[in-house]
């Protein structure tokens, strides 16, 4: 276990929902150099952050991105990397680690319930690779992001324009978590001793059914929003009809089966124990974003 201070951190997925928050938290430490991994170097600069070109599909970018870096925040390759060419997330992460001999610490973003998934799943294969890397590691297993409700790539359009959200939860509650809390926990695990070899399940302070969650958003948005809880198999069939690749459908099945199970409603104290305060609440998130969900919102 390394006792040397962490002076430089590489954040993979720097433009993603959690990567942005990890960087924001790391910036609070002026003694730490932050390097943001981006695919396109022409993207806008980030304050107090050095950009490094990095692309999971281009192994030639790995070594230069991680050069002179003490710690790394890893967001595993997306499902698009599992394809007919035989590329898979665990193999790709293994290649990255093979060119990263200086690393003292790794923090991996995984998923809630990943520990109980089959060892053949992408999530467990990547987790196992990190666990056996010989580097101090911490694995974060967050629940469904609150920010999915404000992200145009997820539910923002459904909530604001369509007025309908369909997610197969089987009526199970979800302990939604704020990505800002994930960023603070990740930064603590990257910079501070005492987190090596730990798995943290990151949740909000309570679990709500999706019907309850959507109803509260609808009240804040001041227009009707309907929540639909379709059968899982029907939901997956509809996606298959839109030419979603089989391996992506299997990942979706894993995600929604977790959402429909007891893990999805789990509430932990991990955020409080690490940050010293309660997780950001669903109610505060709704108040903060009410204008965004109103029709004609920014």
N, C-alpha and C positions, 0 to 999 in steps of 0.2 A: 504494500500500500504506500503510495507516494506521499511524502510529507512536504515536498517542494511546492512553493506557491505557484498558482496558475497565473501566467502573465499574458497569454494569448489564447483566444478561443475562435474556432471556426464554427459558424452556424449554417448548417445545411437547411435548405428550404427557407431561405431568409425572407422571401416575399410571401411565404405561406401564413396561414392563420396563427400558428404557434411561433414560427420563426421570427416574425416581426416582434412578438412580445418578448421572446428570449433576448433579442437584441436590445429592446427598450430597457429591460431589467439590467443587462450587462453594462449598458451605458452609465448606469449609476455608479459604476466603479471606474474612476479615471485612470487607475493604475493598470487596467486590463485592456489589451488591444483586441478589438473585435473585428473579425473578418467575416463578411457576408458572402455566402456562396450563391451566385446567380448564373442563370444560363446565358443571359444577354448582358454584356458589359455596357451597352448603351442605355440601360435602365437608369433612372434618376439616382444620383448619389444619395447616400444615407449619412446623416450627420455622425461625425466621430466614428465612422466605420469604413474599413477598406473593402472594396469589392473584389471578389475573386471569381473568375469564370469556373463554373462547375456544372457538369451535366452527367447524370447517372448513365446516360446512353453513350458517353464519350469517355472511355477510361483514360485517355491521354490527359484529361483535365484534373485527374485525381491528385497526382504528386505535387503539382505546383500549388494547388489550393490548400493543401495541408502542410506545406513546407513551413518549418519554424513555428508550428502550432502545438500548444500544450494540451488542449482539450477540444472536444468536438461534440456538438449537438447533432444527432443523427435522426433525420426523417427518412425512413426506408424508401427505396424506389417504389414508384407507383405500380399498380396492377398492369399498366401497359407494357412493363418490362418483362412480363411473363408471356412469352409468345412462342410461335412455332420455331423460332430460331434457337430455342433452348436457353434463352437468357432468363434468369430468375433472381428475385431480390436477394436471397442469401448469398448466392454466388457472386453477385455484383458487390455486395457489402464486403465479402471476403477479399475481393480484389482491392477494394479501397483500403482495408486494414493492412493489406500486405505492403502498401506503399506509405504507410503511416507509422514508422518505427518510433517516432519521438513522443507519441501520445502518452499522456499520463492519466487521462480521464476521458470517459465516454458517457454521455447521457443519451439514451435511446428513447424516442417517442414511439410507444407501442399503442395498444388498445385495451380498454377494459375487457376483462374476461379472457385475454389472450393466454393466460397461464393454464386455463383448462381446455384449450383447443388442442386438436390432435398435433402430435409432434411433426406431422407432415405439412401443417399449415404454414403459409409464408410468415405469419407473425411469430410462431414458435421457432421456426428455423432461424429467423433473424435474431430473436432473443437469445437462443442457444449459442449462436455464433458470438454475440457480444459477451455472454456469460463466460465463455471459454477463451476469450481473446487474450488473457494475461494482462489486461489493462484494468485499472479501477473503473468499475461501471455502475451505473444506476439506470434502472428501467422505469419509465413513467407509463402508466396505463390509465389514461384519462377516459372519462365518459363522454357522451355526446356534447359537442361544443355549443354553448349558448350562441356564439357568433354565427352558427349555421343559419339562425333565424334572420340575420342581417346581411348575409353574404348572397350576392346575385347568383353565384354558382350553385346555391342550395335553395333556400326557401323564401328569399326576399320577394321575388316576383310573384310567387304563389300567394304570399300573405298580402301584398300591397295591391296587385292588379287583379289577380284571379279570384282571390277570396276563398281558396280551398287548398288544403294540404293533405296529402295521402301518404301515410307511413304505417307499415304493418307492425304494430306493437303488441297486438293481442290484449290490449287494455292495460298492459304493464306500465308501471311508473318508471320515470327516468330521473336520475340525479344529475341534471345538466350542470356542466362546469364552464366557467369563464376562462377563455384562453389567456387572459392577463394573469390569472392565478397559475396556470401552467407555466407561463414564462418566468414568473418569480421562483417557482419551485425548481425549474430547470436551471436557472442561473445559480441558485443556492447549491444545487448538486454539482454544477460545473466548477464552482469556485471554492467551496468550503469542504473541509474534511468531515468524515462521519457518515457519508451517504454511500460509500462503496459497498457493492454487493446487495443493494436494497431494491426491492420492487415497491413502487408507490402507486396506489390506486387513487386517482384524483377525481373527486366528485364535488358537487355543490353541497349546501348544508341541508337539503331536503330533496325528496323525490316527488315529482308531480306526474300525473298521467298526461299524455299528450293532449287529451281533451281539455284538461285543466290549463295546460300551458297555452294552447291556442286560444282558449276563451279569454285569458288574461291579456294576451296580445291584441285580440279583437277589441276588447274594452279600451285599451290604450290607443288603438288605431282609429276607433270610432266608426268602424264599419263591420259588417258581418263577415266572419271567416269561418268556414266549415272544416272540421277535422274528419277525415275518413280513415278508418282502420281496416284496410283490405286484408283478406287472407294472404298469407305469405306466398303460397304457391301461385295464386292468381297474380300477385304483384310481380313475381319473378317471371312468369309467362309473358306479361305485358312488356317487360324490359327485353326479354328474348326476342319478341316480335319486332323490336327496334334495333335488331342486329347487335346487341350487346354480346361481347365475346363470352364463351362458356366459362373461362377462368375468372372473369370479372363477376359473372353471375354467382359463382361459387363463393367468392369473397363477400358479395352482398348477402348471400345466405348466412354466412358466418356472422356478419355484422348484425343482421336482423334477428337471428336466433339469440344472440347475446342480448339485444334490446328487449326481446320478448321474455327473457329469463330473469332469474333472481339477481344476476350480476348487474343488470341494467338499473335496478332500483337500489343498489348498494350505496350506502352513505358512509364515508370514512372520515377520519380526523387527520389525514395525512397533510392536507394543506395547512391546517391550523398548527400542527406540530412543527412544520418546516418554516412557515412564514411568521408564526406568532400571532395570527389573526384569523378570523373566520373567513371562509370562502365568500366571494362576492355573491350576492343573492339574486335569485331570479327576479324578484320584485324590483330591485335596484336597476337591473339590466333593462327591464321593460320600461321603467320610467325614463331611463337614459335614451332609449331608442324609439320612443313613441312617435315622434315626428317622422321618422324614417319609414314607418309602416303606413302612414296616412296616405291616401291616394293623392298623387301630385307631390309626394315627399321627395326630398333630395336623393 
